[in-house]
Amino acid sequence: MSHRRIPKRKAVLAGAGAVGIAAAAILLPQANASQSGADDAPPPARTMTAGSAVQVADRLAASLGDSYGGAYYDAAAHRLVVNVAGGDDAQTERIERAGAVARQVRNSATALTAATRTLTAEARVPGTAWAVDPRTNRVVVTADRTVTGARWDRLESAVEGLGEDVARIRRSAGAFRPFADGGDAVFGGGARCSLGFNVTTGDGRRGFLTAGHCTAAADQWSDADGTVLGTVQESVFPGAGDFGLVAYDDPAADAPDAVDLGDGEKLAVRGAVEAAVGGQVFRMGSTTGLRDGQVTGLNATVNYPEGTVTGLIQTDVCAEPGDSGGSLFTREGDAVGLTSGGSGDCDSGGETFFQPVTTALAAVGARIGDDQGAGAEEQQPGGGEQPGGGEQQPGGGEQPGGGEQQTGGTEQPGGGKQPDGGEQPGGGGGAPGR
């Protein structure tokens, strides 16, 4: 997709700077991408994109009531799997009529959400995080390397009280922290972060979203040359999110709705969408450039040393300091999230948490792109829960949605997606186009 040339120091693109054309190429769908998987579920399960799967899951959640047990996207088969706890044949039939796969599970989504509230009340200690994983039908609790002694005993007691069929603990080799500092994108108050997405504010001005722990550090943010870009309008961190809105000081700022992939490659941003567990996502940051991975949990709670943040997206996409605030998006150009923090790095792997863009936009009263995203294009006429055919298929390289996703260790999320020749990313998410 081509875009007009951006005047120096006037326009700001979302994502990191020059990372090489090979990095941009991983967004292109592969010609031989699998269109179906070896799924034994009976027809009429239909192939769909992650974006359309979210819409179908939302409708089914409303109609299934207390029997709804969550849902996830099987990226290998391009199918939506919907969990049913104690449901009857009529509910299974309703799911299948909607084009999804019905899966019987023990725990309802309501029960798992109640378990996360128990953890918040009994085990909120720094270095811990939890999120509902619909693929395992459990709450997955992660403890980083700093959780020891009495804090570990407190966490373990709370999880054991819920029962092994409801929650389980796993260890992270790293330490949870916001991914600020160390980048070369946007600067403020001694912190260096990445620009997430350009937006239009409620009063018609242009601005950009980034991490709230970044905007909490300073009122004004500048580019790598020290030119002031804009002033913070709203900032949330810690608490119900990790996001901030910066309005450009120049009313005529040319701030395109696009993610800069480097070497003149840009991906147009068409709108904001909700994340889907099992869906493939891409991240841009000023330190580590373009990386990809999979969504592993939603509505995650993270207990950073600075405080607790709720409502985040959990992924296995790697990130490092300086990537904070950077964009999380789909290969089709849908905005999904803003980098918050996590553990590990892009050598050893780890887990990373993102602020949902949809929540941030609603909170600050802004819009992004055409404000439609995948939802508008994939919504099929005719109503009901039936997803239409002919939807665009995700490209190759997506990870299977089934099974429990393990992170950390020596596995490198986004491996092989390094910039050409090991070149260090240049101007970061807030770097003006040159």
MOGIDA-V728020 format. One record per pair of residues at least 24 apart in sequence whose C-alpha atoms are under 10 Angstrom apart, sorted by the first residue. I is the first residue (numbers start at 1). J is the second residue. If there is no record, write none. Layout:
BEGIN
I;J
I;J
END
This chain:
BEGIN
1;265
1;266
1;267
1;268
2;264
2;265
2;266
2;267
2;268
3;256
3;258
3;264
3;265
3;266
3;267
3;268
4;256
5;264
5;433
5;434
6;254
6;255
6;256
6;432
6;433
6;434
7;253
7;254
7;432
7;433
7;434
8;431
8;432
8;433
8;434
9;223
9;225
9;227
9;228
9;229
9;253
9;254
9;431
9;432
9;433
9;434
10;229
10;250
10;252
10;253
10;254
10;255
10;432
10;433
10;434
11;198
11;229
11;252
11;253
11;254
11;255
11;256
11;430
11;431
11;432
11;433
11;434
12;195
12;197
12;198
12;207
12;208
12;223
12;229
12;248
12;253
12;254
12;255
12;256
12;257
12;258
12;259
12;260
12;428
12;429
12;430
12;431
12;432
12;433
12;434
13;195
13;196
13;197
13;198
13;208
13;254
13;255
13;256
13;257
13;258
13;259
13;260
13;261
13;266
13;428
13;429
13;430
13;431
13;432
13;433
14;194
14;195
14;196
14;197
14;198
14;208
14;209
14;210
14;255
14;256
14;257
14;258
14;259
14;260
14;261
14;266
14;267
14;269
14;284
14;285
14;325
14;326
14;327
14;328
14;428
14;429
14;430
14;431
14;432
15;185
15;194
15;195
15;196
15;197
15;258
15;259
15;260
15;261
15;262
15;266
15;283
15;284
15;285
15;286
15;289
15;290
15;323
15;325
15;326
15;327
15;328
15;329
15;338
15;427
15;428
15;429
15;430
15;431
16;183
16;184
16;185
16;194
16;195
16;196
16;259
16;260
16;261
16;262
16;283
16;284
16;285
16;286
16;287
16;288
16;289
16;290
16;323
16;326
16;327
16;425
16;426
16;427
16;428
16;429
16;430
16;431
17;184
17;185
17;194
17;259
17;260
17;261
17;262
17;263
17;264
17;284
17;285
17;286
17;287
17;289
17;290
17;424
17;425
17;426
17;427
17;428
17;429
17;430
17;431
17;432
17;433
18;260
18;261
18;262
18;263
18;264
18;265
18;286
18;289
18;290
18;419
18;423
18;424
18;425
18;426
18;427
18;428
18;431
18;433
19;260
19;261
19;262
19;263
19;264
19;265
19;284
19;286
19;288
19;289
19;290
19;418
19;419
19;420
19;421
19;422
19;423
19;424
19;425
19;426
19;427
19;428
20;261
20;262
20;263
20;264
20;265
20;289
20;290
20;418
20;419
20;420
20;421
20;422
20;423
20;424
20;425
21;261
21;262
21;263
21;264
21;265
21;419
21;420
22;261
22;262
22;263
22;417
22;418
22;419
22;420
22;421
23;261
23;262
23;263
23;265
23;289
23;290
23;291
23;416
23;417
23;418
23;419
23;420
24;260
24;261
24;262
24;263
24;264
24;265
24;266
24;267
24;290
24;417
24;419
25;261
25;265
25;417
26;282
26;290
26;291
26;292
26;331
26;395
26;396
26;397
26;416
26;417
27;261
27;267
27;281
27;282
27;290
27;292
27;330
27;331
27;332
27;333
27;394
27;395
27;396
27;397
28;331
28;332
28;394
28;395
28;396
29;331
29;332
29;393
29;394
29;395
29;396
29;397
30;394
30;395
30;396
30;397
31;395
31;396
32;395
32;396
33;76
33;393
33;394
33;395
33;396
33;397
33;398
34;75
34;76
34;77
34;78
34;393
34;394
34;395
34;396
34;397
34;398
35;75
35;76
35;77
35;78
35;79
35;393
35;394
35;395
35;396
36;74
36;75
36;76
36;77
36;78
36;79
37;74
37;75
37;76
37;77
37;78
37;79
37;400
38;76
38;77
39;74
39;76
39;77
39;79
39;101
40;101
41;81
41;96
41;100
41;101
41;102
41;103
42;96
42;101
42;102
43;96
43;97
43;99
43;100
43;101
44;95
44;96
44;97
44;98
44;99
44;100
44;101
45;77
45;78
45;79
45;80
45;81
45;95
45;96
45;97
45;98
45;99
45;100
45;101
45;102
46;77
46;78
46;79
46;80
46;96
46;97
46;98
46;99
46;100
46;101
46;386
46;387
46;388
46;389
47;74
47;75
47;77
47;78
47;79
47;80
47;99
47;100
47;387
47;388
47;389
47;390
47;391
47;392
47;393
48;73
48;74
48;75
48;77
48;78
48;79
48;80
48;99
48;100
48;378
48;387
48;388
48;389
48;390
48;391
48;392
48;393
48;394
49;73
49;74
49;75
49;78
49;79
49;80
49;276
49;279
49;374
49;378
49;391
49;392
49;393
49;394
50;74
50;75
50;78
50;79
50;80
50;273
50;274
50;275
50;276
50;277
50;278
50;279
50;280
50;330
50;374
50;393
50;394
51;273
51;274
51;275
51;276
51;279
51;330
51;332
51;334
51;373
51;374
51;375
51;376
51;377
51;378
51;379
52;80
52;273
52;276
52;374
52;375
52;376
52;377
52;378
52;379
52;380
52;387
52;388
52;391
52;392
53;78
53;79
53;80
53;81
53;82
53;99
53;100
53;275
53;276
53;279
53;375
53;378
53;387
54;80
54;273
54;274
54;275
54;276
54;277
54;374
54;375
55;273
55;274
55;276
55;374
55;375
55;378
55;379
55;385
55;387
56;80
56;82
56;95
56;98
56;99
56;100
56;379
56;384
56;385
56;386
56;387
57;81
57;82
57;95
57;98
57;100
57;276
57;385
58;385
59;98
59;384
59;385
60;91
60;94
60;95
60;98
60;100
60;385
61;95
61;109
63;91
63;94
63;95
63;385
64;91
64;92
64;94
64;95
65;108
65;109
65;110
66;108
66;109
66;110
66;111
67;91
67;104
67;105
67;106
67;107
67;108
67;109
67;110
68;104
68;105
68;107
68;108
68;109
68;110
69;103
69;104
69;105
69;106
69;107
69;108
69;109
69;110
69;111
69;112
69;134
69;137
70;105
70;107
70;108
70;109
70;110
70;112
70;132
70;133
70;134
70;135
70;137
70;277
71;100
71;101
71;102
71;103
71;109
71;133
71;134
71;135
71;137
71;276
71;277
71;278
72;133
72;134
72;135
72;276
72;277
72;278
72;279
72;295
72;296
72;297
72;401
72;402
73;100
73;134
73;135
73;276
73;277
73;278
73;279
73;280
73;295
73;400
73;401
73;402
74;101
74;135
74;276
74;277
74;278
74;279
74;398
74;399
74;400
74;401
74;402
74;403
75;277
75;278
75;279
75;280
75;294
75;394
75;395
75;396
75;397
75;398
75;399
75;400
75;401
75;402
76;278
76;279
76;394
76;396
76;397
76;398
76;399
76;400
76;401
76;402
77;398
77;400
77;401
77;402
78;278
78;279
78;393
78;394
78;398
78;400
78;401
79;401
80;276
80;277
80;278
80;401
81;134
81;135
81;401
81;402
82;134
82;135
83;107
83;108
83;109
83;134
83;135
83;137
84;108
84;109
85;109
85;137
94;385
94;386
95;385
95;386
96;385
96;386
97;384
97;385
97;386
97;387
98;384
98;385
98;386
98;387
98;388
99;385
99;386
99;387
99;388
100;385
100;386
100;387
105;134
105;135
105;136
105;137
106;137
106;138
106;165
106;166
107;134
107;137
107;138
107;165
107;166
108;134
108;137
108;138
109;134
109;137
109;138
111;138
111;166
112;137
112;138
112;139
112;162
112;166
112;167
113;138
113;139
113;299
115;139
115;158
115;159
115;161
115;162
115;163
115;166
115;167
116;140
116;141
116;159
116;162
116;167
116;299
116;300
116;301
117;301
118;158
118;159
118;161
118;162
119;155
119;158
119;159
119;161
119;162
119;167
119;301
120;158
120;301
120;302
120;303
120;308
120;310
121;158
122;154
122;155
122;157
122;158
122;159
123;151
123;152
123;153
123;154
123;155
123;156
123;157
123;158
123;159
123;303
124;151
124;154
124;155
124;301
124;302
124;303
124;304
124;307
124;308
125;151
125;152
125;154
125;155
125;302
125;303
125;304
125;305
125;307
125;308
126;151
126;175
126;176
126;177
126;302
126;303
126;304
126;305
126;306
126;307
126;308
127;151
127;172
127;174
127;175
127;176
127;177
127;302
127;303
127;304
127;305
127;308
127;342
127;343
128;152
128;155
128;169
128;171
128;172
128;175
128;176
128;301
128;302
128;303
128;304
128;305
128;308
129;169
129;176
129;300
129;301
129;302
129;303
129;304
129;308
129;309
129;310
129;314
129;342
129;353
130;167
130;168
130;169
130;297
130;298
130;299
130;300
130;301
130;302
130;303
130;310
130;312
130;314
131;167
131;296
131;297
131;298
131;299
131;300
131;301
131;302
131;310
131;311
131;312
131;313
131;314
132;166
132;167
132;277
132;296
132;297
132;298
132;299
132;300
132;301
132;314
133;167
133;277
133;278
133;295
133;296
133;297
133;298
133;299
133;300
133;314
133;404
133;405
134;277
134;278
134;296
134;297
134;298
134;402
134;403
134;404
135;277
135;278
135;296
135;297
135;401
135;402
135;403
135;404
135;405
136;165
136;166
136;167
136;402
136;403
136;404
136;405
137;165
137;166
137;167
137;404
138;163
138;164
138;165
138;166
138;167
138;168
139;164
139;165
139;166
139;167
139;168
139;169
139;297
139;300
140;166
140;167
140;168
140;169
140;170
140;296
140;297
140;300
140;404
141;167
141;168
141;169
141;170
141;171
141;300
141;301
141;302
142;168
142;169
142;170
142;171
142;172
142;176
142;302
142;351
143;169
143;170
143;171
143;172
143;173
143;174
143;175
143;176
143;303
144;170
144;171
144;172
144;173
144;174
144;175
144;176
144;342
144;343
144;344
145;171
145;172
145;173
145;174
145;175
145;176
145;343
146;172
146;173
146;174
146;175
146;176
147;171
147;172
147;175
170;406
170;407
171;407
171;408
172;342
172;343
172;344
172;349
172;350
172;351
172;407
172;408
172;409
173;343
173;344
173;348
173;349
173;350
173;407
173;408
173;409
174;342
174;343
174;344
174;345
174;348
174;349
174;350
174;351
174;408
174;409
175;304
175;305
175;341
175;342
175;343
175;344
175;350
176;302
176;303
176;304
176;305
176;341
176;342
176;343
176;344
176;350
176;351
176;352
176;353
177;302
177;303
177;304
177;305
177;306
177;320
177;321
177;340
177;341
177;342
177;343
177;344
177;352
178;211
178;212
178;213
178;214
178;242
178;304
178;305
178;306
178;320
178;321
178;322
178;323
178;324
178;325
178;339
178;340
178;341
178;342
178;343
178;352
178;353
179;211
179;213
179;214
179;287
179;319
179;320
179;321
179;322
179;323
179;324
179;325
179;326
179;339
179;340
179;341
179;342
179;343
179;352
179;353
180;211
180;213
180;214
180;320
180;321
180;322
180;323
180;324
180;325
180;339
180;340
180;341
181;214
181;287
181;320
181;321
181;322
181;323
181;324
182;286
182;287
182;320
182;321
182;322
182;323
182;324
183;224
183;285
183;286
183;287
183;288
183;320
183;321
183;322
183;323
183;324
183;425
183;426
183;427
183;428
183;429
184;223
184;224
184;285
184;286
184;287
184;322
184;323
184;425
184;426
184;427
184;428
184;429
184;430
184;431
185;221
185;222
185;223
185;224
185;225
185;285
185;286
185;287
185;322
185;323
185;324
185;326
185;425
185;426
185;427
185;428
185;429
185;430
185;431
185;432
186;210
186;214
186;220
186;221
186;222
186;223
186;224
186;225
186;226
186;227
186;228
186;229
186;286
186;322
186;325
186;427
186;428
186;429
186;430
186;431
186;432
187;214
187;215
187;217
187;218
187;220
187;221
187;222
187;223
187;224
187;225
187;226
187;227
187;228
187;229
187;430
188;214
188;215
188;216
188;217
188;218
188;219
188;220
188;221
188;222
188;223
188;226
188;228
189;214
189;215
189;216
189;217
189;218
189;219
189;220
189;221
189;222
190;214
190;217
190;218
191;215
191;216
191;217
191;218
191;221
191;322
192;217
192;221
192;222
192;223
192;224
192;286
192;321
192;322
192;323
192;324
192;325
192;428
192;430
193;221
193;285
193;286
193;287
193;321
193;322
193;323
193;324
193;325
193;326
193;339
193;428
193;429
193;430
194;284
194;285
194;286
194;287
194;321
194;322
194;323
194;324
194;325
194;326
194;327
194;338
194;339
194;427
194;428
194;429
194;430
194;431
195;246
195;259
195;284
195;285
195;286
195;323
195;324
195;325
195;326
195;327
195;338
195;339
195;428
195;429
195;430
195;431
196;243
196;244
196;259
196;283
196;284
196;285
196;323
196;324
196;325
196;326
196;327
196;328
196;329
196;335
196;337
196;338
196;339
196;357
196;429
196;430
197;245
197;255
197;256
197;257
197;258
197;259
197;269
197;325
197;326
197;327
197;328
197;329
197;335
197;337
197;338
197;357
197;368
197;369
197;429
197;430
198;245
198;246
198;247
198;248
198;254
198;255
198;256
198;257
198;258
198;259
198;269
198;366
198;367
198;368
198;369
199;245
199;246
199;247
199;255
199;256
199;257
199;271
199;361
199;366
199;367
199;368
199;369
199;371
200;247
200;255
200;257
200;361
200;365
200;366
200;367
200;368
200;369
200;371
201;233
201;245
201;246
201;247
201;361
201;364
201;365
201;366
201;367
201;368
202;361
202;364
202;365
202;366
202;367
203;365
203;366
204;251
204;366
204;367
205;247
205;248
205;249
205;250
205;251
205;252
205;253
205;366
206;230
206;246
206;247
206;248
206;249
206;250
206;251
206;252
206;253
206;254
206;255
206;256
206;366
206;367
207;231
207;232
207;233
207;245
207;246
207;247
207;248
207;249
207;250
207;251
207;253
207;255
207;366
207;368
208;232
208;244
208;245
208;246
208;247
208;248
208;255
208;366
208;368
208;430
209;234
209;235
209;243
209;244
209;245
209;246
209;247
209;325
209;326
209;327
209;337
209;338
209;357
209;360
209;361
209;364
209;366
209;368
210;235
210;242
210;243
210;244
210;245
210;246
210;324
210;325
210;326
210;327
210;337
210;338
210;339
210;340
210;355
210;357
210;360
210;429
210;430
211;235
211;236
211;237
211;241
211;242
211;243
211;244
211;245
211;323
211;324
211;325
211;326
211;327
211;337
211;338
211;339
211;340
211;341
211;354
211;355
211;360
212;236
212;237
212;238
212;241
212;242
212;243
212;244
212;245
212;324
212;325
212;338
212;339
212;340
212;355
212;360
213;237
213;238
213;241
213;242
213;243
213;244
213;306
213;324
213;325
213;340
213;341
214;242
214;243
214;244
214;322
214;324
214;325
214;340
215;242
215;243
215;244
215;245
215;246
215;325
216;242
216;243
216;244
219;246
220;246
220;247
220;248
220;249
221;246
221;247
221;248
221;430
222;430
222;431
223;427
223;428
223;429
223;430
223;431
223;432
224;426
224;427
224;428
224;430
224;431
224;432
225;427
225;431
225;432
227;432
229;253
229;430
229;431
229;432
233;364
234;363
234;364
235;360
235;364
236;309
236;360
236;363
237;306
237;307
237;308
237;309
237;310
237;340
238;302
238;303
238;304
238;306
238;307
238;308
238;309
238;310
239;301
239;302
239;307
239;308
239;309
239;310
239;311
240;301
240;308
240;309
240;310
240;311
240;312
240;355
240;359
240;360
241;301
241;308
241;309
241;310
241;311
241;312
241;340
241;354
241;355
241;356
241;359
241;360
241;363
242;308
242;309
242;310
242;311
242;312
242;324
242;325
242;338
242;339
242;340
242;341
242;353
242;354
242;355
242;356
242;360
243;325
243;337
243;338
243;339
243;340
243;354
243;355
243;356
243;357
243;359
243;360
243;361
243;363
243;364
244;325
244;338
244;360
244;361
244;363
244;364
245;360
245;361
245;363
245;364
245;365
245;366
255;432
255;433
256;369
257;333
257;368
257;369
257;370
258;333
258;335
258;368
258;369
259;283
259;284
259;326
259;327
259;328
259;329
259;333
259;335
259;429
260;284
260;290
260;428
260;429
260;430
260;431
260;433
261;289
261;290
261;429
262;289
262;290
262;419
262;425
262;426
262;427
262;428
262;433
264;433
264;434
266;333
267;329
267;330
267;331
267;332
267;333
267;334
268;332
268;333
268;334
268;335
268;369
269;329
269;330
269;331
269;332
269;333
269;334
269;335
269;368
269;369
269;370
269;371
269;372
269;373
270;332
270;333
270;334
270;335
270;368
270;369
270;370
270;371
270;372
270;373
270;374
271;329
271;333
271;334
271;335
271;336
271;357
271;358
271;367
271;368
271;369
271;370
271;371
271;372
271;373
271;374
271;375
271;376
272;329
272;330
272;333
272;334
272;335
272;336
272;337
272;356
272;357
272;358
272;359
272;361
272;367
272;368
272;369
272;370
272;371
272;372
272;373
272;374
272;375
273;329
273;330
273;333
273;334
273;335
273;336
273;337
273;356
273;357
273;358
273;371
273;372
273;373
273;374
273;375
274;298
274;313
274;334
274;335
274;336
274;337
274;356
274;357
274;358
274;359
274;373
274;374
274;375
275;313
275;314
275;328
275;329
275;330
275;334
275;335
275;336
275;337
275;356
275;357
275;358
276;313
276;336
277;313
277;314
277;315
277;401
278;315
278;398
278;399
278;400
278;401
278;402
278;403
278;405
279;315
279;330
279;394
279;398
279;399
279;400
279;401
280;315
280;317
280;329
280;330
280;331
280;394
280;395
280;396
280;397
280;398
280;399
280;400
280;401
281;315
281;316
281;317
281;328
281;329
281;330
281;331
281;334
281;335
281;336
281;337
281;398
282;317
282;327
282;328
282;329
282;330
282;331
282;333
282;335
282;336
282;337
282;414
283;317
283;318
283;319
283;323
283;326
283;327
283;328
283;329
283;330
283;336
283;337
283;338
283;339
283;414
284;319
284;323
284;324
284;325
284;326
284;327
284;328
284;329
284;338
284;339
284;428
284;429
285;319
285;320
285;321
285;322
285;323
285;324
285;325
285;326
285;327
285;328
285;338
285;339
285;425
285;428
285;429
285;430
286;319
286;320
286;321
286;322
286;323
286;324
286;325
286;326
286;424
286;425
286;426
286;427
286;428
286;429
286;430
286;431
287;319
287;320
287;321
287;322
287;323
287;324
287;326
287;424
287;425
287;426
287;427
287;428
287;429
288;318
288;319
288;320
288;321
288;322
288;323
288;345
288;346
288;417
288;418
288;419
288;424
288;425
288;428
289;319
289;323
289;326
289;417
289;418
289;419
289;424
289;425
289;426
289;428
289;429
290;318
290;319
290;327
290;328
290;414
290;417
290;418
290;419
290;425
291;317
291;318
291;319
291;328
291;346
291;413
291;414
291;415
291;416
291;417
291;418
291;419
292;316
292;317
292;318
292;328
292;329
292;330
292;331
292;397
292;398
292;413
292;414
292;415
292;416
292;417
293;317
293;318
293;397
293;398
293;399
293;412
293;413
293;414
293;415
294;398
294;399
294;400
294;401
294;405
294;413
294;414
295;352
295;353
295;354
295;399
295;401
295;405
296;351
296;352
296;353
296;401
296;404
296;405
296;406
296;407
297;353
297;405
298;353
298;354
298;356
299;355
299;356
300;353
300;354
300;355
301;353
302;340
302;341
302;342
302;353
304;341
304;342
309;340
309;355
310;355
311;353
311;354
311;355
311;356
311;359
312;337
312;338
312;339
312;340
312;352
312;353
312;354
312;355
312;356
312;359
313;337
313;338
313;339
313;340
313;352
313;353
313;354
313;355
313;356
314;341
314;342
314;351
314;352
314;353
314;354
314;355
315;342
315;350
315;351
315;352
315;353
315;354
315;405
315;407
315;413
316;342
316;349
316;350
316;351
316;352
316;353
316;405
316;406
316;407
316;408
316;411
316;412
316;413
316;414
317;342
317;345
317;346
317;349
317;350
317;351
317;352
317;353
317;407
317;412
317;413
317;414
317;415
318;342
318;343
318;344
318;345
318;346
318;347
318;348
318;349
318;350
318;351
318;352
318;353
318;407
318;408
318;412
318;413
318;414
318;415
319;343
319;344
319;345
319;346
319;347
319;349
319;350
319;351
319;352
319;353
319;413
320;344
320;345
320;346
320;347
320;352
321;345
322;428
322;429
323;428
323;429
324;354
324;429
325;354
325;355
325;429
326;354
326;428
326;429
326;430
327;354
327;355
327;357
327;429
328;354
328;355
328;356
328;357
329;357
330;374
330;394
331;394
331;395
332;373
332;374
332;392
332;393
332;394
332;395
333;369
333;373
333;374
334;368
334;369
334;371
334;372
334;373
334;374
334;375
335;368
335;369
335;371
335;373
335;374
336;373
343;408
344;407
344;408
344;409
345;408
345;412
345;413
346;410
346;411
346;412
346;413
346;414
346;415
346;418
347;408
347;409
347;410
347;411
347;412
347;413
347;415
348;407
348;408
348;409
348;410
348;411
348;412
348;413
349;407
349;408
349;409
349;410
349;411
349;412
349;413
349;414
349;415
350;406
350;407
350;408
350;409
350;410
350;411
350;412
350;413
351;406
351;407
351;408
351;413
352;407
END
